[in-house]
Amino acid sequence: MPEKFSPHETADFLDTEEDIRLYLEACQEDGDPKLIAMALGNIAKARNMTQLAEEAGLTRAGLYKALSPDGNPSFATVSRVAHALGLRISLQPLSQNSTSQPGT
């Protein structure tokens, strides 16, 4: 008899700040911008989507759409959502040995 699986909601498993941090780190390692946007959407669902949309200056529907798997949020939207979630976007060199200068 084939196994049956129920769909799950990722947001249901993001109970603590540590859960959220580890989830974001794992999504960031993949390097896919759509995955990061989707992760922000899951975190927003785990918290309060309506309040977050208000804090980010977006409508609730607009926030859902932007952070959906089919969404394509601008960097400004991602930045505002991250800020509303109490997160900071940080850029770091891919490796410690990366010492190349722009234009070289």
C-alpha angles and dihedrals in degrees: 000000000000118000117251122213128196120222113253133207111230090208089066089067098049097089103141138036087248091055089051093047093050092045092052092047091052092048092047092053089061089061095213109135091206090057091051091049090048090049090054088051091052091049090048089053090049090055119033115305095192095050092043092052089052093049091048092049094245136115117255091243091048091051092049090049095046094049097040121108088259094044125108106198121191119243087251090058093047090048093050092047092048090050091049088052090052092252131131124214111228130187119205135173114271089236138011090241092059101113101145115134124222111272096021 
